[in-house]
Amino acid sequence: MKLDLDKRLLTSLMIMGSVVEARDAYTGGHLWRVAQFSRLLARGAGMDEHQVFLMALGGYLHDLGKVGVPDSVLNKAGALTDEEYAVIRTHPATGRAMLQEHPLAPLALDAITYHHERPDGRGYPDGLDGDAIPLVANVVAIADTFDAMTSTRPYRRGMPVERAVELLASEGGRQLDAHLLGHFLILARAGELDHVVGHSLTGHRLADCPYCGPIIPTHEVANGDLHACRACSGVFRLHRKGEDWVVEETGDHAALADLRPEPDRAPIGELIRELAG
Protein backbone atom coordinates (compact mmCIF):
# COMPACT_ATOMS: atom_id res chain seq x y z
CA MET A 1 0.00 0.00 0.00
CA LYS A 2 1.26 3.46 -0.81
CA LEU A 3 0.64 5.58 2.23
CA ASP A 4 -1.32 8.57 0.94
CA LEU A 5 -0.67 10.66 4.05
CA ASP A 6 1.77 13.34 5.13
CA LYS A 7 4.34 11.19 6.94
CA ARG A 8 5.35 14.08 9.18
CA LEU A 9 1.74 14.41 10.31
CA LEU A 10 1.50 10.65 10.86
CA THR A 11 4.74 10.71 12.86
CA SER A 12 3.39 13.51 15.06
CA LEU A 13 0.31 11.39 15.75
CA MET A 14 2.34 8.35 16.73
CA ILE A 15 4.69 10.35 18.94
CA MET A 16 1.64 11.32 20.99
CA GLY A 17 1.14 7.63 21.73
CA SER A 18 4.79 7.01 22.54
CA VAL A 19 4.68 9.59 25.34
CA VAL A 20 2.75 7.08 27.46
CA GLU A 21 5.42 4.43 27.06
CA ALA A 22 8.11 6.97 27.87
CA ARG A 23 6.43 7.48 31.25
CA ASP A 24 6.14 3.79 32.08
CA ALA A 25 9.56 2.16 32.38
CA TYR A 26 8.02 -1.30 32.75
CA THR A 27 6.33 -1.55 29.34
CA GLY A 28 9.24 -1.05 26.94
CA GLY A 29 8.14 -1.98 23.43
CA HIS A 30 4.48 -2.61 24.35
CA LEU A 31 3.10 -0.24 21.72
CA TRP A 32 5.34 -1.65 18.99
CA ARG A 33 4.40 -5.22 19.92
CA VAL A 34 0.67 -4.52 19.98
CA ALA A 35 0.96 -2.77 16.61
CA GLN A 36 2.86 -5.74 15.18
CA PHE A 37 0.43 -8.32 16.58
CA SER A 38 -2.45 -6.25 15.19
CA ARG A 39 -0.79 -6.02 11.77
CA LEU A 40 -0.09 -9.76 11.64
CA LEU A 41 -3.63 -10.62 12.75
CA ALA A 42 -5.15 -8.31 10.14
CA ARG A 43 -3.12 -9.96 7.39
CA GLY A 44 -3.85 -13.43 8.73
CA ALA A 45 -7.56 -12.64 8.68
CA GLY A 46 -7.36 -11.58 5.01
CA MET A 47 -7.87 -7.84 5.45
CA ASP A 48 -6.77 -5.47 2.69
CA GLU A 49 -3.69 -3.30 3.08
CA HIS A 50 -5.65 -0.20 4.10
CA GLN A 51 -7.28 -2.16 6.92
CA VAL A 52 -3.90 -3.61 7.91
CA PHE A 53 -2.58 -0.07 8.21
CA LEU A 54 -5.52 1.00 10.39
CA MET A 55 -5.14 -2.03 12.66
CA ALA A 56 -1.41 -1.42 13.19
CA LEU A 57 -1.90 2.29 13.78
CA GLY A 58 -4.69 1.60 16.26
CA GLY A 59 -2.46 -0.89 18.04
CA TYR A 60 0.29 1.68 18.43
CA LEU A 61 -2.02 4.42 19.70
CA HIS A 62 -4.51 2.44 21.79
CA ASP A 63 -3.14 3.49 25.20
CA LEU A 64 -2.83 7.21 24.41
CA GLY A 65 -5.23 8.13 27.22
CA LYS A 66 -2.97 6.62 29.89
CA VAL A 67 -0.99 9.84 29.74
CA GLY A 68 -3.73 11.14 32.06
CA VAL A 69 -3.26 8.37 34.63
CA PRO A 70 -1.12 9.34 37.67
CA ASP A 71 2.33 7.73 37.90
CA SER A 72 1.39 6.17 41.24
CA VAL A 73 -1.31 4.16 39.47
CA LEU A 74 0.34 3.64 36.08
CA ASN A 75 3.56 2.25 37.60
CA LYS A 76 2.09 0.42 40.57
CA ALA A 77 3.76 -2.97 40.96
CA GLY A 78 0.91 -4.72 42.77
CA ALA A 79 -2.83 -5.16 42.33
CA LEU A 80 -4.93 -2.03 41.88
CA THR A 81 -7.57 -0.96 44.37
CA ASP A 82 -11.13 -0.38 43.14
CA GLU A 83 -10.49 3.35 43.16
CA GLU A 84 -7.27 2.99 41.18
CA TYR A 85 -8.94 0.67 38.68
CA ALA A 86 -11.67 3.28 38.20
CA VAL A 87 -8.95 5.77 37.28
CA ILE A 88 -7.45 3.32 34.77
CA ARG A 89 -10.87 2.88 33.19
CA THR A 90 -10.94 6.57 32.26
CA HIS A 91 -8.08 6.24 29.77
CA PRO A 92 -10.19 5.48 26.65
CA ALA A 93 -12.26 8.65 27.13
CA THR A 94 -9.13 10.66 27.94
CA GLY A 95 -7.41 9.41 24.81
CA ARG A 96 -10.44 10.27 22.67
CA ALA A 97 -10.56 13.79 24.09
CA MET A 98 -6.82 14.30 23.53
CA LEU A 99 -6.83 13.07 19.95
CA GLN A 100 -10.06 14.39 18.49
CA GLU A 101 -8.60 17.70 17.26
CA HIS A 102 -5.68 16.06 15.42
CA PRO A 103 -6.13 16.08 11.62
CA LEU A 104 -5.66 12.29 11.48
CA ALA A 105 -7.87 11.52 14.49
CA PRO A 106 -10.48 9.50 12.54
CA LEU A 107 -7.82 6.90 11.75
CA ALA A 108 -7.40 5.89 15.39
CA LEU A 109 -10.35 7.06 17.48
CA ASP A 110 -12.17 3.71 17.45
CA ALA A 111 -9.08 1.80 18.61
CA ILE A 112 -8.37 4.30 21.38
CA THR A 113 -11.96 4.52 22.60
CA TYR A 114 -13.18 0.92 22.36
CA HIS A 115 -10.25 -1.48 22.80
CA HIS A 116 -11.57 -2.49 26.25
CA GLU A 117 -15.06 -3.35 25.03
CA ARG A 118 -15.99 -7.04 25.10
CA PRO A 119 -18.27 -9.17 22.90
CA ASP A 120 -20.22 -10.20 26.03
CA GLY A 121 -20.99 -6.55 26.83
CA ARG A 122 -18.98 -6.44 30.06
CA GLY A 123 -16.29 -4.07 28.80
CA TYR A 124 -15.88 -0.31 28.99
CA PRO A 125 -16.38 2.62 28.46
CA ASP A 126 -19.79 2.04 26.82
CA GLY A 127 -20.59 -1.62 27.41
CA LEU A 128 -20.83 -2.38 23.69
CA ASP A 129 -21.35 -5.98 22.63
CA GLY A 130 -21.17 -8.18 19.55
CA ASP A 131 -21.17 -6.42 16.20
CA ALA A 132 -21.46 -2.99 17.84
CA ILE A 133 -17.73 -3.12 18.65
CA PRO A 134 -15.58 -1.68 15.82
CA LEU A 135 -13.36 -4.15 13.99
CA VAL A 136 -10.14 -2.36 14.94
CA ALA A 137 -11.08 -2.44 18.63
CA ASN A 138 -11.55 -6.23 18.48
CA VAL A 139 -8.19 -6.68 16.76
CA VAL A 140 -6.32 -4.46 19.21
CA ALA A 141 -8.01 -6.10 22.20
CA ILE A 142 -6.61 -9.49 21.18
CA ALA A 143 -3.13 -8.09 20.53
CA ASP A 144 -3.12 -6.12 23.79
CA THR A 145 -4.30 -9.09 25.85
CA PHE A 146 -1.70 -11.43 24.35
CA ASP A 147 1.11 -8.96 24.98
CA ALA A 148 0.01 -8.46 28.58
CA MET A 149 0.07 -12.22 29.11
CA THR A 150 3.48 -12.82 27.51
CA SER A 151 5.30 -9.76 28.90
CA THR A 152 7.18 -9.78 32.20
CA ARG A 153 6.41 -7.26 34.92
CA PRO A 154 8.38 -6.75 38.17
CA TYR A 155 5.88 -8.87 40.11
CA ARG A 156 5.52 -11.77 37.62
CA ARG A 157 7.16 -13.44 34.66
CA GLY A 158 5.46 -13.41 31.29
CA MET A 159 3.74 -16.61 30.23
CA PRO A 160 5.19 -18.89 27.57
CA VAL A 161 3.35 -18.46 24.28
CA GLU A 162 1.92 -21.98 24.57
CA ARG A 163 0.26 -21.20 27.93
CA ALA A 164 -1.07 -17.87 26.70
CA VAL A 165 -2.62 -19.64 23.71
CA GLU A 166 -4.36 -22.13 26.01
CA LEU A 167 -5.89 -19.36 28.10
CA LEU A 168 -6.86 -17.19 25.12
CA ALA A 169 -8.67 -20.09 23.47
CA SER A 170 -11.25 -20.03 26.29
CA GLU A 171 -12.07 -16.33 25.82
CA GLY A 172 -13.62 -16.43 22.33
CA GLY A 173 -17.04 -14.78 22.36
CA ARG A 174 -16.62 -13.48 25.91
CA GLN A 175 -13.66 -11.15 26.33
CA LEU A 176 -12.44 -11.43 22.74
CA ASP A 177 -13.99 -11.75 19.28
CA ALA A 178 -14.17 -15.48 18.50
CA HIS A 179 -13.61 -15.24 14.73
CA LEU A 180 -10.55 -13.00 14.95
CA LEU A 181 -9.19 -14.94 17.90
CA GLY A 182 -9.28 -18.10 15.79
CA HIS A 183 -7.00 -16.46 13.22
CA PHE A 184 -4.69 -15.19 15.97
CA LEU A 185 -4.34 -18.61 17.57
CA ILE A 186 -3.39 -20.13 14.22
CA LEU A 187 -0.57 -17.57 13.92
CA ALA A 188 0.59 -18.13 17.49
CA ARG A 189 0.63 -21.92 17.21
CA ALA A 190 2.59 -21.69 13.96
CA GLY A 191 5.29 -19.56 15.62
CA GLU A 192 4.41 -16.53 13.48
CA LEU A 193 4.38 -14.23 16.53
CA ASP A 194 7.57 -15.42 18.22
CA HIS A 195 9.76 -12.74 16.62
CA VAL A 196 7.63 -10.07 18.29
CA VAL A 197 7.20 -11.54 21.79
CA GLY A 198 9.78 -10.08 24.18
CA HIS A 199 11.14 -7.61 21.62
CA SER A 200 11.04 -3.82 21.32
CA LEU A 201 11.88 -3.72 17.60
CA THR A 202 12.45 -6.29 14.86
CA GLY A 203 15.54 -8.31 15.77
CA HIS A 204 15.99 -6.60 19.14
CA ARG A 205 15.03 -8.62 22.18
CA LEU A 206 14.51 -6.83 25.48
CA ALA A 207 17.31 -7.26 28.00
CA ASP A 208 16.61 -8.32 31.58
CA CYS A 209 17.30 -5.79 34.29
CA PRO A 210 18.40 -8.01 37.21
CA TYR A 211 16.01 -6.16 39.51
CA CYS A 212 13.04 -5.21 37.32
CA GLY A 213 12.62 -7.80 34.55
CA PRO A 214 13.04 -7.55 30.76
CA ILE A 215 12.46 -3.85 30.36
CA ILE A 216 15.63 -2.62 28.67
CA PRO A 217 15.09 -1.85 24.96
CA THR A 218 18.25 -2.73 23.07
CA HIS A 219 17.82 -1.29 19.59
CA GLU A 220 20.10 1.63 20.44
CA VAL A 221 22.58 -0.47 22.44
CA ALA A 222 25.89 -1.80 21.10
CA ASN A 223 27.82 -4.69 22.58
CA GLY A 224 29.57 -3.51 25.75
CA ASP A 225 27.51 -0.34 26.19
CA LEU A 226 26.45 0.96 29.58
CA HIS A 227 22.71 1.35 30.08
CA ALA A 228 20.71 2.89 32.93
CA CYS A 229 17.44 1.22 33.89
CA ARG A 230 14.77 3.91 34.23
CA ALA A 231 12.83 1.86 36.77
CA CYS A 232 15.52 1.24 39.40
CA SER A 233 18.26 3.66 38.16
CA GLY A 234 20.83 0.85 38.16
CA VAL A 235 23.65 1.11 35.59
CA PHE A 236 24.49 -2.09 33.72
CA ARG A 237 26.89 -3.14 30.98
CA LEU A 238 25.21 -5.11 28.19
CA HIS A 239 27.01 -7.94 26.37
CA ARG A 240 25.55 -9.48 23.22
CA LYS A 241 25.01 -13.24 23.24
CA GLY A 242 23.37 -14.21 19.97
CA GLU A 243 19.96 -12.52 19.96
CA ASP A 244 20.00 -12.31 23.77
CA TRP A 245 21.93 -10.11 26.18
CA VAL A 246 24.00 -10.77 29.28
CA VAL A 247 23.53 -7.93 31.76
CA GLU A 248 26.51 -7.16 33.98
CA GLU A 249 25.89 -5.21 37.17
CA THR A 250 28.24 -2.28 37.81
CA GLY A 251 26.97 -1.24 41.24
CA ASP A 252 26.46 2.31 40.00
CA HIS A 253 23.26 4.33 39.80
CA ALA A 254 22.35 6.93 37.23
CA ALA A 255 21.70 10.57 38.06
CA LEU A 256 18.09 11.69 37.73
CA ALA A 257 18.98 13.84 34.73
CA ASP A 258 20.13 10.70 32.88
CA LEU A 259 16.77 8.97 33.44
CA ARG A 260 14.74 11.58 31.58
CA PRO A 261 12.08 9.78 29.48
CA GLU A 262 11.99 10.52 25.77
CA PRO A 263 9.66 9.20 23.04
CA ASP A 264 11.23 6.32 21.14
CA ARG A 265 11.23 7.18 17.42
CA ALA A 266 12.75 3.92 16.16
CA PRO A 267 9.55 1.80 16.36
CA ILE A 268 7.57 4.63 14.77
CA GLY A 269 9.95 4.82 11.83
CA GLU A 270 9.92 1.05 11.36
CA LEU A 271 6.12 0.83 11.39
CA ILE A 272 5.73 3.67 8.91
CA ARG A 273 8.24 2.03 6.55
CA GLU A 274 6.47 -1.33 6.84
CA LEU A 275 3.05 0.13 6.17
CA ALA A 276 3.98 2.68 3.50
CA GLY A 277 4.77 0.05 0.86
JOTAFEN-V608810 format. One record per backbone hydrogen bond with DSSP energy under -0.5 kcal/mol. NH is the residue of the N-H (numbers start at 1). CO is the residue of the C=O. E is the energy in kcal/mol with one decimal. If there is no record, write none. Layout:
# JOTAFEN-V608810
nh & co & e
NH & CO & E
NH & CO & E
This chain:
# JOTAFEN-V608810
nh & co & e
3 & 1 & -0.6
3 & 276 & -1.0
4 & 2 & -0.9
5 & 3 & -1.6
7 & 5 & -0.7
10 & 6 & -2.3
11 & 7 & -2.6
12 & 8 & -2.0
13 & 9 & -1.7
14 & 10 & -2.2
15 & 11 & -2.4
16 & 12 & -1.2
17 & 13 & -1.0
18 & 14 & -1.9
19 & 15 & -1.1
19 & 16 & -0.5
20 & 17 & -1.2
21 & 17 & -0.8
22 & 18 & -1.9
23 & 19 & -1.1
23 & 20 & -0.7
24 & 20 & -1.2
25 & 23 & -0.8
27 & 24 & -1.4
28 & 25 & -0.5
30 & 27 & -2.5
33 & 29 & -2.7
34 & 30 & -2.7
35 & 31 & -2.3
36 & 32 & -2.5
37 & 33 & -3.1
38 & 34 & -2.3
39 & 35 & -2.4
40 & 36 & -2.8
41 & 37 & -2.4
42 & 38 & -2.4
43 & 39 & -2.1
44 & 40 & -2.6
45 & 41 & -2.1
46 & 43 & -1.5
47 & 42 & -2.5
52 & 48 & -2.5
53 & 49 & -2.1
54 & 50 & -2.0
55 & 51 & -2.6
56 & 52 & -2.4
57 & 53 & -2.6
58 & 54 & -2.5
59 & 55 & -2.2
60 & 56 & -2.0
61 & 57 & -1.8
62 & 58 & -1.1
64 & 61 & -2.1
66 & 63 & -2.4
67 & 64 & -1.7
68 & 65 & -1.9
69 & 66 & -1.7
73 & 70 & -1.3
74 & 70 & -2.9
75 & 71 & -2.6
76 & 73 & -1.1
85 & 81 & -2.7
86 & 82 & -1.9
87 & 83 & -1.5
88 & 84 & -2.2
89 & 85 & -2.1
90 & 87 & -1.6
91 & 88 & -1.9
94 & 90 & -2.2
95 & 91 & -2.6
96 & 92 & -2.2
97 & 93 & -2.2
98 & 94 & -2.3
99 & 95 & -2.1
100 & 96 & -1.8
102 & 99 & -2.6
105 & 102 & -2.1
107 & 104 & -1.8
108 & 105 & -2.1
109 & 105 & -1.6
112 & 108 & -2.3
113 & 109 & -2.6
114 & 110 & -2.3
115 & 111 & -1.0
117 & 114 & -2.0
118 & 128 & -0.7
120 & 174 & -1.9
121 & 118 & -2.2
124 & 116 & -1.5
130 & 119 & -1.3
132 & 129 & -2.0
133 & 130 & -1.5
138 & 134 & -1.7
139 & 135 & -2.1
140 & 136 & -2.6
141 & 137 & -2.1
142 & 138 & -1.6
143 & 139 & -2.1
144 & 140 & -3.1
145 & 141 & -2.2
146 & 142 & -2.4
147 & 143 & -2.1
148 & 144 & -2.2
149 & 145 & -1.9
150 & 146 & -1.9
151 & 147 & -1.1
153 & 156 & -2.6
156 & 153 & -1.4
159 & 149 & -3.1
164 & 160 & -2.2
165 & 161 & -2.5
166 & 162 & -1.7
167 & 163 & -2.1
168 & 164 & -2.7
169 & 165 & -2.1
170 & 167 & -1.1
171 & 168 & -2.4
173 & 176 & -3.1
174 & 171 & -1.8
175 & 171 & -0.7
176 & 171 & -2.1
181 & 177 & -2.3
182 & 178 & -1.9
183 & 179 & -1.3
184 & 180 & -2.2
185 & 181 & -2.7
186 & 182 & -1.6
187 & 183 & -1.8
188 & 184 & -2.5
189 & 185 & -2.7
190 & 186 & -1.4
191 & 188 & -1.4
192 & 187 & -2.4
194 & 191 & -0.7
196 & 193 & -1.9
197 & 193 & -1.8
199 & 196 & -2.0
200 & 204 & -2.3
201 & 204 & -0.8
204 & 201 & -2.6
205 & 203 & -0.5
205 & 243 & -0.6
206 & 198 & -2.9
207 & 216 & -2.3
209 & 207 & -0.7
209 & 213 & -3.0
213 & 209 & -2.1
215 & 207 & -0.6
215 & 213 & -1.9
216 & 207 & -1.9
217 & 215 & -0.8
221 & 218 & -1.8
224 & 238 & -3.4
225 & 222 & -2.4
227 & 236 & -3.0
229 & 227 & -0.5
229 & 234 & -2.8
233 & 229 & -2.2
235 & 252 & -2.2
236 & 227 & -3.0
237 & 248 & -2.6
238 & 225 & -2.8
239 & 246 & -2.6
241 & 244 & -3.0
244 & 241 & -1.7
246 & 239 & -3.1
247 & 245 & -0.5
248 & 237 & -3.1
248 & 246 & -0.6
249 & 247 & -0.5
250 & 235 & -1.4
254 & 233 & -3.0
258 & 255 & -1.4
259 & 256 & -1.6
260 & 257 & -0.8
265 & 263 & -0.8
268 & 264 & -0.5
269 & 265 & -2.5
270 & 266 & -2.3
271 & 267 & -2.5
272 & 268 & -2.4
273 & 269 & -2.1
274 & 270 & -2.4
275 & 271 & -2.2
276 & 272 & -1.7
277 & 273 & -0.7
